[in-house]
Amino acid sequence: MTIKKFQGKTEEEATAKAKEEFGAQTVIMNVKEIKPKGFLRSFKTSIFEVTAAIEETEQSLASKAPTPLPPLTGNINMAADEPISIPKPESISIPKPEPMKEMFASVENTWASSIGTQNLEEKKKESVIENNLEEKLESLQSLLEKKLAPQQPEEIPKEVPVDENFKFIKMIYSILLDNEVDEKYVNQIMDEVEKVMKGGASVDLILSSIYQKMILKFGQPQPIEMSGRKPKVVFFIGPTGVGKTTTIAKIASRFKVEKGKKVALFTADTYRIAAAEQLRTYANILDTPLTIVYSSGELNEELKMSEDYDLVLVDTAGFSHKNEEQRNETKELIDKIPGEYQKEVYLVLSATTKYRDLIDIADIYNKHFQFKLIFTKLDETSCFGNILNMKLYTGADLSYSTYGQNVPEDIEIFDTQKIVKLLLGGK
């Protein structure tokens, strides 16, 4: 993985420089505004600094790899049936997760049974590793800044006893599993970290490597972007009860109120009267038109009369992914949009849905649609592993996340750093 900083007069200019050098696969890890200092600061303007990264191929990693060192002594059995039993944290809501000390206390009990009897000195070291994890997560960005600063020589990591590394990795592994990250994806992360991790690396470097790998796996969020062609037609699909209608209202408000765009709302959900009425209420508040359509032909006719609008948001019927008839009706609506219109499809999923059900939903929609992902109800769960699971399972880009019913407040472009910190047990 290659990480580098780029500066520009605006965030867009700095990002463009990063993409020019790294290409389309660039992942923006951090954006920082650098304000002028000194006596004449009032006459100067701020500059923006972007920290960008790109995943190296296995071939390039192999060419750069140092001479292999002897393997660490000891073994970690990370199989699914290992007796890892971490009590499930009490339900938390963003941004107030469960205090870390309680989680670490449960992890300590797990280690006591899996690692065996330890002497007093070992337990003290173990406690230090546990209690410092949250602090390390909070200061991780500053650690990366120091590591990336070109004017400073790279610090030589202080060697850490092998046993402590084993315990630290095992704890991270357990926390990810407790957050319901699929075990195969946890193993992938650990395997990738092992390829670039040097023997005797400090826990800071181990945590930094895991953090960076997870940031890259989530990828750069892809929200709705205006291309200049009018109108842009955006469809929202997904099962019942995930919050599609409320999400559409939040996005409509963002573009109309904050960005000054002309927005029109369409609904093809003719199965539930309440759905149309709910969207009509939001349309009246936003002073934007709402049109009910019953077929693909009617939708296309209405689009012709909406050519002066910048954005058309289309609410589709929420139904079980097993309902083939309604699914085919939605497919026809989307497929028969004339080619002169730019269209996008967003699959809306709830973070509270069981992983097995999410896989079934994704399998059905993957057969018919190319979509991006929106996750709702992040405020109603304490486990966020399914977001990473579905990102890796579908390969689809993440776009937005919602965390409440308030319109338009409770929505944001997917915050990768926040979710990664939560998955690693931080705040």
N, C-alpha and C positions, 0 to 999 in steps of 0.2 A: 504494500500500500504506500502511495506517495502522498505526502501532505505538504501544502505550501500556502503562503499568504499572498494576497493580491490587494492592491490599494487603488482607489479611484475617487473622483470627486463626488460620485453618487454610488449607492449600493449596486445599481444596475451596471455601472461602468466597471466596478471591481469584479462583479460576477461575470461580465462579458470577457474580461481578461482571463479569468480562471477557465472558462469554457473554451476560449481560443487556444489555450495551451494544453488543457487536459482532454478536450473533446466533449461530446454529448453526454458521456457517462459520468461527468463531474458531480460530486456530492458536496453541497455547501454545508459545512459542519458548524460554522459560527459566523455571525456578522457583528462587527463592532464599529461604533462611531467614535472617531478619535477627534476630540475637541482641541482647538488650538490653546497653547499655553503661552505665558510670558506677558510682558507689559503691553504688547500690541495685539493681544488676542482678540480684542473687539473688532479689529480690522481684518481679521482672517476668518476663513470659513472652515468648517469641519471637513474631514475626509473619512471615507469608509474603508474598513479593512475586512476582507472576506478570507476565512480559512477554508480552503477547498481540499478535497481528497479524491483519489481515484484508486480503485482496487487494481493491484497488479495481477497479471496472469500467473498461473502456477509455474510456467516456463521461466518468466522473468524472475520470480522468487527463487527458483532453483539456481539460476545463474548467479544470484547475489548471495546465496546462502553461505554462511561460514562453514568451516570444517566441522563436521558433526562432533559434538561432545558426548562423552559417555552418558547413557540414559540415567535419569534420576532414579535413585534407589527407592524401592517400595512400589506398591501397586495400588491403584484405585479401581475398584469394581464399580462401574457406573451403570450397571444394568438396571432395567426398570424394576426388577423384583428385589433390589437391594433394600434392606429395611430402613429406608429413609422416611421418617414419620414426623413431619413438621406440623404442629397445630396450625390450622387455617386462621389467618389474622381476622380480627373483627372487621366488618364491612367498613371501608373507608371511602371518602369522596375526595375528588380533586379540589383543592390541593392539600388536603390534610390526611395523609396516610398514617397507618399505625406507627407508634413510636418504635424505633429500631431495637431498643433494648429488649423488648418482649420477644421479637422475632429471633434475635440472637440467643436469647436464653433457651428457646426451644431447639435451635440448631445445636447449641452446646450439649443438650440432653441427648440428641441424636448421635453426636460424635462419641459420647461416653459409651454407648452400646456398640457402635460400629468399629471404633478404633481400639477399644479396650482400655484397661486401666492405665492411667497416665500419672506420672509423678507431679508433685506440686508445681515445680518450675515450668513444666510443659503446659500445665493448665493456665498458668499466668500468661504465658506467651500467647496461648490460644485466645484468651479473653481480650488481650490487646488487639489482636487481628480483628475480632468480631466488632469491638466497640469503635474501632477506627474506620470501619467501612463507610458509614454515612458521611463522616467528615471528609474522607477521600473522594467520595462522589461529588460532594459540594465544591471541593477545590480542584476537581479534575480539569476544568477548563483552564484554570491558571497554570496547572502543571503542563498542559499541552502548549500554552502560550510560551512558557519558559523553554520547553523542548524545541519549539519551532523558531524561537528568536534567533536570527542569523548572527547578531552581534555577540552572542554569548556562546562559549564553548559548551558542547554537550556534556552534561554531568555523567560521571561514571556511576552507575547504580551500585548501591551498597548491597553486598551479597546477603541473602537471607537464608537461614537454614532450610534444607530441603523439606523437612517435616512441616515447617510453617507454610511453605508453598503448597504442599499437598492439602493441608487443612483449609487454606484459603480458597483454593480451586474447588475443593469439595463443598465448601459453604456456598460459593457462587452457584455451583451446579444445583444444590438443593433449593436455593432461593428461586432460581429460574423454573425448576419443576413445580415449586409451590405456587408460582404465578401462572401455572398451567401452560407453559411453553412446551410444545411437543418434544419428547425426549430425543427424537432423531435430529431436531434442529439444535437442541442444546449440545448434542455430540458434535454436530457440524461446527458450531462456534468454537468449542474446545479444541477440536482437531486443527482448525485454522489458526487459532492462537498458538498452538504448540509448534506450528511450522516456523513462526517468526520469533518465538520466545527463546532467549538464550538461557543456558544453565545458570542457576544462581540469581536469576532476575529478581528484583524487588517486587513486593506486592503492588507497589504503585505502578510499575511497568506492566504487570500482569493485568491489573484492573484497567489501565489505559488501553491496552490492546483489546481486551474484551469489549470495552465501551466503543472503541472505534469500529470494530468489526460489526457490532450490532447497529450502529449508525448507518454503515454502508449497506447492511442488509435491508433496512427500512427504505433506503433510497431517498431521493429528493421528492417532497410532496408536489403534486401536480393539481393545483386548483383550476377553476374555470378561468381561461384567459380569452380576452377579446382580440380577434384577429383582424378586424376591419371589415370583414364581410358581414353583411346584415341580412336578416337576423341570424344569430347563432342559436341553434335549437338544441336544448339539453334535456334528455330524458332521465327520469329517476325511476328505477325499478327495484324490486325487492319484495320479500314476504310481508304479510300483514303484521301490523303492530310494531314496526321498527322505527316509526317516526318520520316517514317520507314527507308527509304534508307539512309538518312543522319545520323540517329541514329546508324545504323549498321556500317557505316564508322567510326564514333567516337569510338564505342566500339572496332572495329577491330584495330584501331590505338592504343588504350590504351593497348590492350593485346600484340600486336606485338612490338610496339616501347618501351613502358614502362616496360612490363613484359617479353619481349623476347620470346613469345610463337609463335609457327607456326600456322598461321591462314589461313583458306580457306574460300572463299565466294561463296555461291550458290545463284541463283535467280530462283524462280519459277514464277516470274511475267512476263509471256509471252504475256500479254494483252497490255502492254505499252512498246514500243520500247525505249522510253526515259528513262524509269526506269532502264533497263539493261545497257544502255549506261552511265547513271549517276554512277551506281555502278562500271562499268568497269573503269571509270576515276579514282575513288578512289582506285580500286585494282591496277591500274598501278602505282599510286603514292606510295602505300604501298609495291609495289613489291610482291603482293600475288595473287594467281590464282583466276579466276572467272569462274564458270561453270553454264551454263543455263540448267535447267532440265525441262522436259515437263510432267513427270508422276512420280508416286511413285516408279515404277520399275526402271526407269532411275536414280532417286535419290539414291536408294539403291546400284545400280551398281557403281555410282560415289563415294559413301561413302567407298566402298571396296578399291578403289584406293587412298583413302585419309587417310589411317590408320596411317600414320606417322605424321599426323597433330594433334596438341593439341586441336584445336577448329574449328568447322565448323559453320558459321553463315548463316542462310537460310532466304532470303527475300521472302516473299509470296506476292501474288497479293493483291493490295489494292482495295477493292470493297465495295459497300454499304452492310451494315449488312443485308439488305433485299434480297440480291442476293443469293438465296439458292444454285444454281448450282455451283457458284464459291466457296461458303463456303464449300460445300461438297468435292470439289476438294482439298481444303486446309486440310480438316479433313483427307482425305485419305492419303495425303502426310505424315502427322504426325503420324497417327495410324499405318501405315504399316512399320514404322522404326523397324528393327530387335531389339530384346530384349537385345542384347549384347551392344548396344549403349546407353549411358546415354543421355537423351534428356530433354530439358526444353522449355517452351513456354512463350513468353512475349507479352502481349497485349499492344500495343502502342496507347495512347490516347492524344489528344490535350487539354491543360488546357483552351483553348478558346471555346471548344464545349459546347453547352447548356446542362444543367443538364438533361433535359428530354431526349435528344438524347443520352447522355451518359448512361442513364438507359436502353434505348432500345438496345444499342450496347452491354452492359454488359449482358443483359438477353439472347441475341442470342448466344454470345460466351460462356457463362457459361454452356449452354446445351451441348457443344461439347468439351470444352477444360478446363484443369486445368492450370491456368496461373498466372504469376506475372505481376505487372503493371509498365509501364514506362510512365511518363508524359512529353510532349514536349511543347514548345512555352510558357514557363513561362514568357518570356520577352514581350509577346504580350497581357498580361492581367493584370489588377489591382486587381482581385479577385481570391483568391486561395481556396475558400471553397469547390469547386468541387473535389479537391484532397482528402480532408477528407471525403466528401460524398461518393466517389467511393470506398475508402478504407473500410469504414464501410459497404457499401451496398454489395460489392462483397466478403469481407473477404480475399481478395488476398493480398499478401505481396507487398509492394512498393520496387522498385529497383533503378532506375535511374531517373533523371530529366534533361531536356535540356533547354537552354535559349538563343539560337541563332543558326546561320547557320555555324559558324566557326568550321572547323574540324582540330584537335580533341579537341579544347579548350572548347567549350560550352556544356559540359556535366559533371555531377558529380553524385556520389552516393547520393541518396535522403537525403537532409539535413533537418532532422526533426525539429531541434531546430530553424532553420531560418524560416521555414514555420509557425511554431506555433507562433513565435513572430510577423510575418506579419499578421497572422489571428487575433491576439489580438491587432493589431493597432500599432505595433512597427516598427522598421527598420530592 
